[in-house]
Amino acid sequence: MLDRTDLQSTDRLTVLVRALLVKRSIDRPVGHRDDLTESGLSSLDIVTLMLSVENEFEVRIPESEMVPANFRSIARIDALVQRLLGELK
């Protein structure tokens, strides 16, 4: 059985985003560079996503990084996660 930690970070983020979309009954594919709010996520969904990212990657997102630009797309969130993980090393 494949552990989620074996997946690439973008794949793990896609799973998190997809789960939020399904929860909101939005059935559409989302590319890594697609704007998440244009895809149907609300600002509250983005906050939920932020908390999910912290949990999934075992990181703490500093308040200074909790800006809309960092959560605009899966690619932007992945860049943030990579920065945070790099700081842990």
N, C-alpha and C positions, 0 to 999 in steps of 0.2 A: 504494500500500500504506500502511496506517495504522501509524504509529509508536506504540508504547505510551506514549511521553511526550505524545502528543496526547490521550490519554484523561484523564478526570477522575481525581483522586487516589483517590476511592472505588472507581472502576472498576478501577484498577491494583491496589488492595489486595484487591479481590474476586478478581482473577485469582490473586494470591499465595495467598490463603486456599483458593481452589478447588483449586489445584495440590496443596496439602498434604492436603486432604481426599481427593482422588483417589489420592494416594500411599498413603494409609492405607485405601484401598478403601471410603471413606465416600461414598455417593452421595445427597446431600441438598442442597437449596438452603439458602443461608445469607443471611439478611437483614442489612442494615447494623447493626442494633441487636441481633442475636441473640448470645447468649453463646457464645463460640467453644469453651470447654471443654465446654459442654453439647452443642455440635454435634459433638463427638468429638475435638477436638484435645487432646493431652496437654501437660504442661508442657514437655517436650522439643520438641514441635511449636511451641509458643509461642516458645521460644528460637530455633528455626530461622526462624520468621516474623520475629522481631526482626532477625536478620541479613539476611534477604531485604529487609526494609523499608529498612535502611541502604543496601544495594546498589541497590535500585530507585530510591530518591529521592536518593541520593548525600548522605546525612546521617550524622552520628554521633549515636547516642542516648546521652546522658549517663547515667552509672550512676544518678543520682538519679531519672531518668525510667523506669528499668527496673523498674517495679512492676506487679503483676498488673492493677491498675485500668486502666492505659494500654493493655492488650492484651486487654481483656475482649470487645471487639467491633470490627468494622470501623470504626464511627463513632468509637470512642475512639482507635483507632490513627490515623485520619485527623486528628483534632483534634491529636494529638501531632505528626504530620508537619507540619501547618500551622504549629504553634508553632515547630518547628525550622526550617522553611523561612523563616519570618518573621524569625528571628534571623540568617539568612544575608544578608538584604538590607541 
